[in-house]
Amino acid sequence: MVVVGSGLAGLTGAVVLARAGRKVLLVEQHYNLGGLATWFKRRGGHVFDVSLHGFPAGMKKTCRKYWSKEIADSIVRLDGIRFDNPQFRFDTEFTREDFVAKLQSVFGVEPAAIERFFAELARMDFYSDSGETVGELFERHFPGRNDVHRLLLEPISYANGSHLSDPAIAYGIVFGNFMASGVYTFSGGTDKLVKSMKAELERLGVHIRNRVQVDRILVERGRVRGVEAHGRVIACGAVLSNANLKATVERLVGREHFTSEYAESVAKVRLNNSSCQVYMGLREGESIPFVTDLLFTSTASRFDSLELCEMDTSSRTFSFYYPKTRPGLERYAIVASTNAHWSDWNLLSPAEYESRKALLVERTLESVEHYVPGVRGKIEHVEAATPRTFEFYVQSPEGTSFGTKFEGLKPSMTLHEQVRGLFHAGSVGIIMSGWLGAANYGVIAANKVDAWLHSLVEVEA
Amino acid sequence: MNREEIILAIKDIIQTIAPDEDLSELKTDVRLRDQIELDSMDFLDIVMELRKRYGVQVPEEDYKELATLDGCVAYLAPHMQGKTLKVGV
């Protein structure tokens, strides 16, 4: 079988299938593995992590079960998480207990109201979706409390592109996982993580091919036949696509292989927003004091999902990388992330594009200087990534960094009912996004692939 | 496989998924989730291991049958007939 794409869902799907005894070929168009879970180097000894900014505690269990003890043991808790905006400013443990305490002491919310909110989240059932949005859920529990809404959603917005207009049900599930027992990271950086994963895949006999661009997923009589890349056909009994859902259906397979009803439903799926990032590397020998690990900052007076995506938003996260991130390497880096829209960036002329990037860098430096006075003089390398950068490197449509909106979940889960032997795992809806969601979705899809391959053998026998 | 062997087979699978859990006191008529920490991903792992070790395919709509050890025995007995117990793999 073939896995197309090596994001965390593709990687984890591949490892589960290999452990189940399947013969797996993993193809990735980029020269690295990991999709957005990746890193890059720059002259001067700089290493930057693209999305290693924090994931939930559950990642440890997922890595222990599907990867290795060594990988799971490298997962460590972040020491500091801070909010700083005109509505509130504090350090948090990022645990349920601490959020409850802050809601009482900082926001003055009645304990009973907090209890009701958490109780409702705990009762939320994936199969009984009321159709309510996140914004409506917040308004019902904490009416008029935009500051509370900000606390409850802003971190998740950066982690997976959630908006106030997204379904409350998806938020409920993510909140329970994410904002419950701290934020974790990978000691050694994304490079160590992905290299460990690659070694484990190779140990299990997975064939990995980088720089292979799959042009088509081949379908015959409603069943997957193979993939075509560089003019060659690789025949296989199953394909697990870790490409974007819409790209899988419309670009790799082609609408003609689906029922019109299904193709229509995919056409209506909205893409999630993209991101901008500014990577700042400190000169060798320079250091900064510990500020915090993860800083959610904004000067916007009120929280608004749309403001978060504006081109000149002041709402961003700073991820501070100290020597503890890569033990043995005495280096410091800071990565700023904002949410962004493809449509704001893709039509700019080359000159406009460069000047908007320069402006983004300048505003980010001004902001970080506020928290770490004098840091500007220590920064040796700085560069910006935009939705166009993500589109270029990851090939996600419109550079989306969080896959599709929630409605992508159903067509993703039912893809194999349209084309037998074809499965999808990738960011669809906020449940299946982010580090943990993507990895677990890879497992869920791998189970279906394995069942399909098992049924083929039974028929042949 | 008889009843005792099926229980042994399931416990051995659970032990690989949740290595830190003590399974010696598990009651057969109480939901597994109420006795040890098992989430929906863990149940998926049980299903995958059953397929791998015994060639038993549990369709998604039947996952609920595996909620208790007694349920596992009732559901799996016909599928496990003639299969050899594999533990510690």
Interface residues (C-beta under 8 A of the other chain):
Chain A: V16 A20 G21 T62 K65 N440 V443 I444 A446 N447 D450 A451 H454 S455 E458
Chain B: I17 M41 L44 D45 V47 M48 R51 K52 G55 Q57
